[in-house]
Amino acid sequence: MSITIKDVALRAEVSIQTVSNVLNRRVNVRPKTRSRVLKACEELNYTPNAAARSLVTQKSKAIGIIVTNIRNPIYGDIIATINEVAERYGYSVMVGNTQRDSVSEQRVVNLLVEQRVDGVLLASGIWNSCATEMLLAADIPVVRFLYHPEVLNTDYFGADNVEGTRIATDHLIALGHTRIGFVTGPKSSISLQREQGFKDAMKTAELPINESWIIDGGFNRELAYRAGTQLLKRKSRPSGIVAASDLMAIGLIDAAYDLALKVPNDLAVIGFDDIFAASIRPVNLTTIKFDIEGIAESAIFRLINTMSSKTDIKNRKYVTAPCQLIVRSSCGANRKAKKVITPNPS
């Protein structure tokens, strides 16, 4: 006669629901109770499916990736790199998308916990995220990359965001711009750090920061287009703008063209990320580049080592990749004369 979940519950002296919670690695089970259920499973050789078999080996050979916006081209390169390394080490990859929504993030985390993934790479842009705590409570190792929450208690791999936007802003200043705006995104480590770099450069150059020229583009082309349109319609507007992402920079360029403004003659624009669309000739976006594939590789290698107990989880790593300026035509760097540029009121 085959062993059932009821037999496990009787052996462990718990309810059937508690056994189910343990099998699905839900977080509402006390450690001692979890151990008792796992011991009962082993004693009864209860292995009805792949999920249960993984209880014996404690390995599912699956890694979860949680990202903010899978439509952003930057995540295509990230997922491809992570998947390549994961396959090399015998792991499959599961991808979850949060759209910066806390409810969606928790749903994705619960799904990965139920699927018993061995570890999670987390790039969720939610500032007050509790995803790390949920995963660690289920004994699932976590490595953060690109984004991190307000309270960071895991390894982290990302870009040097502050330095990146400082470089971009310094470049516009060197070209003669004194009226410079900034396009940010929803509150996150990336938006806060990139805005800080912009402000640091402006303060170092002793240039005024016009808070009304700092607009929220939502890390989204369409939202940046709408916000940029409103900004560029003003009589007093910037002559140059740094955007915290290439998608927002492209939305801003679209807004300028629809208002009959020429880029870079009427408006110089610099982005961040160097996505593939930035180098397309009609766009030709000056931008900040960092080694995104290198960050992805470092993050997954760290996760694999953590899952294999080859690293000291108390020795947290916080690693940032250097940034470089990629000069194309959208910033007007090809101009011969460097002068202070003041846009004509529109």
N, C-alpha and C positions, 0 to 999 in steps of 0.2 A: 504494500500500500504506500502511495506517495505521501511525502510530508507536505503539509499545508501551512499557510500562515497562522492558522488557528493553533497548530501544534507548537509552533515557535512561541506564540503568545502564552500558551500554557506552561511551556518549559521555563520561560523568562519571568512568568508571573506578572504579566502586563496585559493591557488590552490589545486587541487586533489593530486598532488605530495607532497605538504607540509603535507597534512593529512596522506598520506602514510608514509612519513618520521617520523611523530610523532607516528603513530601506531607501527612502527618498531623500534622506539627509536634510530633513527640515530642522530648523534651528530650535524648535520648542521642546527639545528632549534633554533631560539632565545627563551629564557625562556618564554617571554610574549606571543609569538606566540604559543608555546607548550601549555601553560595554556588555551589560547583561544580555541584551537582545542579540548582539553580534556573536557572543559566546554560544547562545542557544542555536543560532543559525549554523555555526560551525559544528557543534556537537550533533545536530540533526542532519547535517549535510544538506541544508535547505538551499538549493540553487535552481530555482525554476526558470530563470531567464538570465540574460546578460547582466542586467542591473544587479541581481542577487549574486551572480558569480563574481562580480567586481568587489563585493563585500569581502570575499575570501582573499582575493589578491590585493585589495585596496587600490587597484589601478583600473581606470576605464580607458586609458590611452586616448583621452580626448582633452583638448584645451579649448577654453572659451575665450572669445574676443568680444569686448563690449565697446562700441564706438558711438560717437555723438550723431553723426550724419553720414550715412553710407553713400549718399548722393554726392558728397564732396569728393572730387577726383583724388585728393591726397590719400584717402583711405583705400583706394584701389591698389596703390603701390604698397601700402602698409600690409594689407591682408595677403597680397601675393607673396611678399617677403616672409611673413610669418608662416604662411602655409608651406612654403618651400622648406624652411628649417624644420617645421613640425613633422612633415612627412619623412624627412631624413632621419628623425629619431623615432619614427613609428607612431606618431600621434596624428589623429584627425582633428579638424578645427570646426568649431561651431561659432557663428557670428550673430551677435545681437545688436540692435540699433535702438538708441534711446530718444533721439530728437530732443535732448536736453529736458526731458520730462521725468520727474521723480517717480511717478507711478509706473511709467514704461520701464524705467531702470530697475525698479524692484521686481517687476514681472519677469524681466530678462534674467535677473539674478536668481530668482526662484526656479526658473526653468533650468538654468545651468546646474543649480544645486540638485534638482530632481534627476538630471541626467548624469549626475555623479562625475562631473569633469574633474580632472586631476589638478587643474590650475586655471587661472583667469588673467588675461591681459586686459587692463581696464583703461579706456580713453574716453570716459564719460565727462562731459563738460559741466556737470551739476556741482555748484559751489558747496552746497550743504549735503552732499551725497553721503548716504549711509551704506553704500554698496560694499565697501571694504569690510566694514564690521559684520555685515550679513554673511559674506563669504568666509571670513576668518572664523566666525562662529560655527560654520559648517566644516571647519578644518580644511579649507581650500586655500592654497597659497595664492597671493595676489601680487602682481607687479603693475604699477601705474605707468602710463606713458602719454606724452603730449600734454594732457590735462592732469591736474591733481586737485583735490578738494581743499577746503579751508583748513581742515585738520588732516595732515598727511602722516600716515603711520605705516607706510609700505615703501618699498623701493620705487624710485621714480627715474624715468629717462625722458628727456624732452629737449627742446631747443632753448638757446639762451635768448629768450624773448625780449628781455630788457635791452640787451646789447643790439639785437636786430633792429628794433625800431629807432634806437639811438643813431645807428649807422644811416638808416634811411632818412631820418630828419636832418642829420648833419649834411647829407648829400644835397638836400633841397636848399639848406642854408648856404652851402658853398656855391650853389648856382645863383644866389642872389635873392632868394625868397625870404621875406620877413613876415608875411601873412600866411600862416600855415595852419591847416585844420587836420583833424584826425577822425577816422571812422573806426569805431570800436564795435564790440559784440556784447551779448548778454554776459552778466557777471560770471567770470570764471578766472582760473589762474592765467590763461592765455591773454584774455582781454585786459585784465588788470596789469599784468607785467608789460604787455606791449604798449599800453597807454603810459605806463611809468617811464619807459624808455623814450617815448616822444616828449613827455614833459621834462625829463632830465636834460635832453638835448636843447630844448627851448630855453630852459633856465640857465644852462651853461653859456649859451649864446646871448643871454640877457634880452631875449625877445619876449614880447607879451603873449600869454596864452589866453586865447578867446574861448571861454567855455562853451559859448553858443556855436562854435565851429567844431566841437567834439560831438559827433552824432553816432547813434546806435544803428548799425547796419545789420544786426542780427546774425553775423557770419553767414549772410545769405545774399545772393545776387539781387533778387527781387526787392528785398527790404532795403538794401543799400541804394538801389535805384530810386526808390520812393523817398528815402531820407535825403539822398544826395540832390534830388530834384528840388526839394524844399530849400535846402541850403543854398544851392546855386542860383535860385531865383531872387535871393536877397540883394539889396543894393550894396550892402557891405558883405563881401564874401572873400574867402581865401584865394590866393593865387596858386597854392600848392597844397596837396593833401596826401597824407600817409594813411593807408588803409591797413587794418590788422589782418587782412587775408586777401588773397588774389581774387576770390569770388566777389568780395565787396568792392575791390578796386575796379573790376570789370563792370559791375553794376553802376559804379560812379561814372566811369567813362561813357557808358550808354546814356546816362542822365545828361552829361555834358553835351554830347552830340545832339540829343533831342532838344536841347535849349540853344542850339546853334553856337555852342562854345567849342573852340578847337583845342584838342589835346596834342601837344603841350603848350601851344601858344597862349591860350587863355587860362588853361589849368594844367598844372603838372601833377602827375599821379604816380605813386609808388605803392606796390602791394607787398605781400608777405606769403611765402610758401613755395613759390616757383612751380606752380602746377603746370601741366603740359600746355594748357591753353594760353599761358602767359607769353610763350614764345611764338605763337601764331602771328604771322606778319601783320594782319589788320589790327591786332591787339598790341603786340610789341611792348609788353608791360615791363617796366623796370620793377624789380622785386628783390626780396630778401630770400636767399636760399640757405637751407641747412640739410644735413645728411639724414633724410627721413628713413631711408632704407637701413642706414647704420643704427639709428635709434631703435627701429623695429627689431633688428637682429640682436642688439644688446639686450633689449627687454625680454625677448623670448629665451635667449640663452640663460639669462638670470633666472627666469621662471623655471626652466627645465632643471637647472642646478638646485634651485630651492625645492622643487618636487622630489628631487633625488637625494635630498638632505646633504648636499655637498656644499651648502653655504650656511653661514651663521645668520639666522633670520633676525637676530638682534643687531647685527651690523648692517644697518640700512644704507643703501646707496642713493645718492641724489646726484644724477649726472645730467649735464646740459651740453648740447652740441654747439659748437661755434657757428656763427652766421656770416654770410658774405653777401655783398651787394652785387646784383646782376643788372648791369646798366643796359637799357634798351631805350627806345625813343620816347616813351610816355612821360619821362621826367624833363625832357628838353636839354639833356646834357650835351647834345650835338650843337648847341648854339655857340657861336664864336664869342659873343659878348656876354660877360657876366654882369648883370645889373639888378638892382632892386626892381621887382616886378609887382606892379599894383594893377589889379584888374579894373577894367572900366565898369562903372555901375551899370546894372542891367535893369 
